[in-house]
């Protein structure tokens, strides 16, 4: 009997050690993903797949590397097919596990997560029907996984995202409302509370919860003060993640904290110049624009002009389908700078460029107004 007990104890100890080792690998890999150290993350999750081939975590988080490649350049669909393939592989693996053991919580959790991210990709591409179909399949899995293991805080991320967006998305996009009749009613307030809880107590999902909170308070809740709290947390933890750093910069702009925004966007320009991963031309273009605004506000016209010119040059490279607000407004600023310097004929060239591209928030009226009467005469700086 003593020998049997020893064998059982050894088995549990070995299992606990294996779980601890896998957890340490996953935690390290997640940190590498958010730090935009993709090659390191790929190596880490390759070890997870090698050491734990029957567990879906390795494949799921390998797909999350690709998800972040998508997030770093939302305008590009370069990685869309690869992401879908990797998520489909996770779903297939989880289905095989659930065929053998219908109550396997890990398989439910990671299948639900894979469906959720596939749905999020569809949302990014405005494929609302596909997004709704994946959400409809994912939700029961999340509920059942939590029912079987209520200690898994990460599962609550799915509840929080669903509760928030099930109420918010139909508000923002009314044409989606007919799809929502097939889903349980959302609760935006409860969703934010659940995401807050995961951000404090989650095992693998706390950073994703922070990201949702930051982007939701900024984009949907019109609460930049709250959004800034989460942006600071994420940017301090992952200083070389351009998504987090960019959010922190533009939130400060929204709050009119231009001194702080200037420091952040100057850092972004420096990281682009040094070749940091994820600091793309689009990221630099935004930074050049806001650094230009900072110098304009501080009457450093030559420096402002330099950065607005950089913004326009980058916009001409990255705005393939439609001219952005950055491009349009940079041209208007260049016109105003030259008007302020007393060079109205040169300023007119910029205003005419504005009239040659897509209108953005009354840009045509402004350009025509400044052509007729120089900006310098209309407003004393």
N, C-alpha and C positions, 0 to 999 in steps of 0.2 A: 504493500500500500504506500509506504514511504517512497519507494522507487517510482511508482506511478505518479504520485504527487510532484516529485522532482521533475519528471518528464513534462507534466502539464505546466509547471511553473516555468521551465526552460522554454517551452513553446510560446507562452505568453510574453516572456521577456524578449525572445527573438522577434516576435511580431511587433512588439512595442518599439524595439530598436529599428526595425525596418520602416515602420510608420514615421518615426522621428527622423530617420535619414531622408525619406521621401519628402517630408514636410520641409526639412532644411533646404533641400534642392529646389523645391517649388518656390519657397520664400525668396531664395537667392535669385532664381530665374525671373520671378515677377519684378523684383527690384531692378534687374538688368533690363527688362522690357521698358519699364517706365523711365529708366535712365537712358533709353535709346541706345543701349549697347546690344544690338541685335545679334551679332555674331556670338557674343558670350552667352546670350540667352539661348540661342540655337544649340550651342554645345551643352549647356546645362540640361535642357529638356531632351536632348539626345541621350544623355545619361539616364534620365528618368525613364525613358522608353526602353532602354536597354536593361536596366535593373528591375523595372516593374512593367513588363510587357503586357500583363493582363489588366493593368489599370489605365483608365482613359485620360488621366491627368496629363500625361506626357504629350499626347496628341492634341488635347484641348489647348494647353498653353503654348504649344508650338503654333497653333492657329492664331493665338492672341498676338504673336509677334507680327504676323501678316496684318492683323486687324490694325495694329499701330502703324504699320507702313501705309495703310489706307488713310488713317487719321492725319498723318503728317502732310498729305496733299489730297484734300477732299475733292478737288477738281479733276484729279486723275483717276481713271478706272483701271490703271495698269495691273493692280494686284487683286481686283475683284474676283476673277475666275479662280485664282490660286486660293484665295480665302474661302470661297464656296467649296472648293474641292476638299480642303483640309477640314472644314466644318462637317461636310458630308461624311468624311472618314470617321470623325468622332461619333457622329450619329449612328453610323453602321456598326461601329465597335460596341457602342452602348446597347444597341438593339440585340446584338449577339449575346451580350452579358445578361440582358433582361429576359431573353428567351430561356436561358438556363436558370436564372434566379430573378423572378419578377419583382422581388422586394430589395434588390440591390440599390441602396441609397446613392452610392457614388455614381452608378450608371444613370440613375434618374437625374441627379444633379448636373452632371456634365452634358447629358443629352439636352436637358432643358436649357443649359447655358449655350450650347452650340446652336440650338434653334433660335434662342434669343438674339445671338449675335448675327445670325443669318438674317433675321428679321430687321435688325438695326441697319445692316447693310442695305436691305431693300428700302428702308425708310430714307436713308441717305440718297438713294437713287430715285426716290418718289414712286417706288413700286408698292403702292399701298396694299393692294390685294395680297401679294406675296408676303408682305410684312404681317398682315392680319392672320394669314393662314399659319405662319410659323408661331405667332403669338398664341393662337388658339391651341396649337399642339403642345407648346411649351408650358402653358399655365397649369394644366392638371399634373404634370410631372413635378413641378415646383411644389405644389400643394401636397402631393403624396410624399415627396422626399422630406418635407418638413413634418408631416404627420408621423413618419417613421423615425425621424431623428430631429426633435425640436431643439437640440443643442447646437445644431449647425446654423450659426448666425449668418453665414454667407448666403444661405437660401433666401433670407429676408431681402437681399438685394433685388431679387426678382419680383417680390411682392411690392417693394418700394417703387421700382421703375414702372411696374404695371399700374399701380394705384395712381401714380402721378400722371403718367401720360394717357391713361384711359380717360381721364377727365380733361387734361390739358390739350391733347392733340385735336379732338373735335372742336375745341374752342378756337384754336389757331387755324385749323384747316376744316371748315364746316363740311366740305364735300366728303370727308371721311366718316361723318356721322352714321350713314346707312350701314357701314361695316360693323359699327360698334354694337348693333342690336344683338349680335351673337355672343357678346362678351359680358362678364359681370361688370357692374357699375364701378367706376373708379372713385378714388377719394384722394384728391391732390394733397390736402393737409396731412392725411395719414401717410401718404407716400413719402413726403418730405421727412416726416418723423422716422419712418422706417429706414430711409437712407442715412439719416443722421446717426441712428443706432448702429448700423453696419459700419459707418465711418469710424466709430469709436471702438467697436468690439469685433469687427470682422477678422477672419483669419487670412483669407486670400483676397477678399473683395473690398477691403477698406479703401484702397486708393481709387477703385472704380466708383465707389459710393461718393467719395470726395469730388471726383470729376463730374459726376452727375449733378451734385449739389451746386458746384461752382457754375456750370454751364446753365443750369435751370434758373438759378437766381439771377444770372446775368441776362440770359436771352428771353426768358418767359415771365419771370416774376418782377422784373424791373427793380431789383434790389441790389445795386452794385456794391453797397457797403457789406452786405452779407456775402456776396460772391467773392469779394476781395479777401475775406477771412480764409476761405477755402483755397483761393489762388495762392495766397502766401504760404499756406501749409504745404501745398503740392510743389510750388516753386522752390521752397527752402529744402524740401526733401530730395527733389530732382531738379537741380539748378540748370541742367543742360537739356531739359525737355522743352523744345520750342513751343509746343502746344500750351504748356502751363505758363511759360514765361510770356508768351504772346498775350494770353488771357490777362495776366497780371498787368501788363502794360496797357492794354486797351481799357481795362476796368479803371485804372488810374486816370486815363484820358477822360473817361465818362464822368469821373468825379472831379475833373478839372485839377488833378494833382500833376501838373505838367513837369514839375521838377523831378518827381519820382519816375514818371513815365519816360522822361528823357534818359535817365540812367539805365532803365530797363531796355529801351529800344537801341540805345548806343551799344549796350552789351550784345544785343542780338546782331547788330551790324558787324561787330567785332568777331562774333562766333561764325557768322557766315564767311567772313574773309579768311578765317582760320580753317574753314572746311569742316565744321562740326556737323555730324549726321543730323539730318532733319531740318537744318537751317537752310531752307530752299530760297529760290529767287522770290517766290511769293512772300515768304516770311520777311526777307530783307526789304522787299518793296514796301510793305506796311511800316516797317521800322524807319525807312528813309522818309516816308511821308510824315510820321509823327515827330521825328527829330527836326524836320523842316518846319513844322508848325511851331515847335518850341522856339526855334531861332527867330521865326517871324514874330512871335509874341514878345520876344526880347529885343526886337529891332536890330538883329544881326542879319541884315538883308543878304549879304554875300554868302554867308553860310547857309541861310535858308534856301537861297537860289540853287546852291550846289546840291542840296539834298532833294529838292523838288525835281531838279533835272534828273537825278539818279532814279527817283520814283517813276518819272515818265519813261525813261529808258527801259527800266525793268518791266513796266506795265506793257510796253510795246512787245516785249518778249513773251509774257505769261498770259496776257488777256487775248486769247485766240478767238473766242466766240463773241465776246461783247466787252466793250471798254468798261472798266471798273470805276467806282466812285473815287478811288485813289488817283487814277489817271486824270479824270475830269477835274477834280479839285486841285490837283497839283498844277495843272495848266492855268486854272484861275488864279492860284497864288502866284505863279510866275508872271502872269499879266499884272497883277496888283503890285508885285515887287518892282517891275519895270516902270509902272506908272508912278510909284512912290519915288523912284529915282529920277523922274522927269523924262523918261524915254517912252512916250506914249505910242509912237509908231511901232516900236518893238513889242510893246504890250499888246497892241492890236493883233499882231501875228498869233499870239497865244490865245486871245479871245476867239479869233477865227478858227483856230484848231479845235476849240471847244464846240463851236457850231458845226464842225465837220464830223464829230463823233456822236455817239448816243447821248441823249439828254439824261441828266442825273440830278434830281431834286432841284429843278428850276435853273439848271446851269445855263440854258439858252437865254433866259431872261436876264440873268446876271451878266453874261458875256455881251449881249446887245446893249445893255445899260452902260457897261464900262467902255464899250467902243464909242458910244455917243458922247459920254462925258467921263473923262479920266477918273479912275478911282481916287487919286490924290485930291481931286477937287470935291469929291463927294463925301469924303470922311477924313477928318484930320486924325493922324495916327498919334 
